[in-house]
Amino acid sequence: MYEINLEAGFRYQIDLISNQFDPVLRIEDSKGKQLALDDDGGGMLNSRLVFQPPATGTYRIYAVTLDGALGQFG
């Protein structure tokens, strides 16, 4: 889990790439509400989220796996 500050009015692209597991990206607001989820939007098994936050604030990005496997990612 990564906490980041994002600004309303901007569009952010977040990629999660691995050849060792099936990556999944999830974004939550500071209260834990899921706002976006992507499994294979980055091509092949990689994840890509294009996200425009509804408000300026702190968001949580979760880099997880579909199958529970572990490995390197970028």
C-alpha positions as CSV (number, residue, x, y, z in Angstrom):
1,M,0.0,0.0,0.0
2,Y,1.3,3.4,-1.0
3,E,-0.2,6.7,0.3
4,I,0.1,9.6,-2.1
5,N,-1.3,13.1,-2.3
6,L,-3.3,13.8,-5.5
7,E,-4.8,17.0,-6.8
8,A,-8.3,17.4,-8.2
9,G,-8.4,18.4,-11.8
10,F,-5.3,16.3,-12.7
11,R,-5.3,13.0,-14.4
12,Y,-2.9,10.3,-13.2
13,Q,-1.7,7.2,-14.9
14,I,-0.5,4.4,-12.6
15,D,1.1,1.2,-14.1
16,L,1.9,-2.0,-12.3
17,I,4.1,-4.3,-14.3
18,S,5.4,-7.8,-13.5
19,N,6.4,-10.9,-15.3
20,Q,6.3,-12.9,-12.1
21,F,2.7,-12.5,-11.0
22,D,-0.7,-11.1,-12.3
23,P,-0.7,-7.6,-10.8
24,V,-3.9,-5.7,-9.8
25,L,-4.1,-2.0,-8.8
26,R,-6.7,-0.6,-6.5
27,I,-7.2,3.0,-5.3
28,E,-9.1,4.0,-2.1
29,D,-9.8,7.4,-0.6
30,S,-8.6,8.3,2.9
31,K,-11.8,6.7,4.4
32,G,-11.1,3.3,2.7
33,K,-13.7,3.6,-0.1
34,Q,-12.6,1.9,-3.3
35,L,-12.6,4.4,-6.2
36,A,-10.9,2.4,-9.0
37,L,-9.7,-1.1,-9.7
38,D,-7.8,-2.6,-12.7
39,D,-6.6,-6.1,-13.5
40,D,-5.3,-6.2,-17.1
41,G,-5.7,-2.6,-18.5
42,G,-1.9,-2.3,-19.0
43,G,-1.8,-5.1,-21.6
44,M,-1.0,-8.7,-21.1
45,L,-1.5,-9.3,-17.4
46,N,-0.3,-5.9,-16.3
47,S,-2.4,-3.2,-14.6
48,R,-3.0,0.4,-15.6
49,L,-5.3,2.9,-13.9
50,V,-6.0,6.3,-15.4
51,F,-7.5,8.1,-12.4
52,Q,-8.8,11.6,-11.9
53,P,-9.4,12.2,-8.2
54,P,-12.7,13.8,-7.2
55,A,-11.0,16.0,-4.6
56,T,-7.5,17.0,-3.6
57,G,-6.3,14.8,-0.8
58,T,-4.5,11.6,0.3
59,Y,-5.3,8.4,-1.6
60,R,-4.1,4.8,-1.0
61,I,-2.8,2.8,-3.9
62,Y,-2.7,-1.0,-3.4
63,A,-0.4,-3.1,-5.5
64,V,-1.7,-6.6,-5.1
65,T,-1.9,-9.9,-7.1
66,L,-4.8,-11.7,-8.6
67,D,-3.5,-15.1,-7.6
68,G,-1.7,-14.3,-4.3
69,A,1.8,-14.9,-5.9
70,L,4.8,-12.9,-4.9
71,G,7.5,-11.3,-7.1
72,Q,9.2,-8.2,-8.4
73,F,7.2,-5.4,-9.9
74,G,7.8,-2.0,-11.4
